[in-house]
């Protein structure tokens, strides 16, 4: 039950983590590809609310 996880991070954050699938393991990724992935993550523009 979600109640067990509530105190650590909060029920919404724990629910989100539980709902996510396991990460996909990627083999044979080059350093250039990894740099591209990290660069794209760092360049994400979040909307201002």
GROMACS elastic network, one bead per residue, 0.5 to 0.9 nm:
[ bonds ]
;  ai    aj funct       b0    kb
    1     4     6  0.61032   500
    1     5     6  0.79188   500
    2     5     6  0.55118   500
    2     6     6  0.64976   500
    2    11     6  0.63530   500
    2    12     6  0.89828   500
    2    14     6  0.75139   500
    2    15     6  0.69200   500
    3     6     6  0.51623   500
    3     7     6  0.80730   500
    3    11     6  0.70973   500
    4     7     6  0.74902   500
    4     8     6  0.89019   500
    4    11     6  0.88239   500
    5     8     6  0.60053   500
    5     9     6  0.72957   500
    5    10     6  0.69857   500
    5    11     6  0.63579   500
    5    14     6  0.63211   500
    5    15     6  0.85257   500
    6     9     6  0.63518   500
    6    12     6  0.81711   500
    6    13     6  0.87310   500
    6    14     6  0.72204   500
    7    10     6  0.57220   500
    7    11     6  0.76824   500
    8    11     6  0.84450   500
    8    14     6  0.83435   500
    9    12     6  0.80988   500
    9    13     6  0.61097   500
    9    14     6  0.64395   500
   10    13     6  0.56518   500
   10    14     6  0.62822   500
   10    15     6  0.86044   500
   11    14     6  0.51442   500
   11    15     6  0.58861   500
   11    16     6  0.84958   500
   12    15     6  0.50793   500
   12    16     6  0.61838   500
   12    17     6  0.86969   500
   13    16     6  0.51390   500
   13    17     6  0.63042   500
   13    18     6  0.87177   500
   14    17     6  0.50481   500
   14    18     6  0.61252   500
   14    19     6  0.85584   500
   15    18     6  0.51395   500
   15    19     6  0.61407   500
   15    20     6  0.88003   500
   16    19     6  0.51424   500
   16    20     6  0.64015   500
   17    20     6  0.54158   500
   17    21     6  0.85783   500
   18    21     6  0.79731   500
   20    23     6  0.84306   500
   21    24     6  0.86511   500
   26    29     6  0.67018   500
   29    32     6  0.82815   500
   29    33     6  0.63432   500
   29    34     6  0.67838   500
   30    33     6  0.52131   500
   30    34     6  0.63123   500
   30    35     6  0.86647   500
   31    34     6  0.50517   500
   31    35     6  0.61165   500
   31    36     6  0.86095   500
   32    35     6  0.50845   500
   32    36     6  0.62267   500
   32    37     6  0.87721   500
   33    36     6  0.50492   500
   33    37     6  0.63295   500
   33    38     6  0.87471   500
   34    37     6  0.51539   500
   34    38     6  0.62507   500
   34    39     6  0.84961   500
   35    38     6  0.51931   500
   35    39     6  0.59608   500
   35    40     6  0.85706   500
   36    39     6  0.50706   500
   36    40     6  0.61584   500
   36    41     6  0.86553   500
   37    40     6  0.52576   500
   37    41     6  0.63119   500
   37    42     6  0.87418   500
   38    41     6  0.51239   500
   38    42     6  0.62109   500
   38    43     6  0.86785   500
   39    42     6  0.51355   500
   39    43     6  0.61907   500
   39    44     6  0.89130   500
   40    43     6  0.51432   500
   40    44     6  0.64931   500
   41    44     6  0.56351   500
   42    45     6  0.86188   500
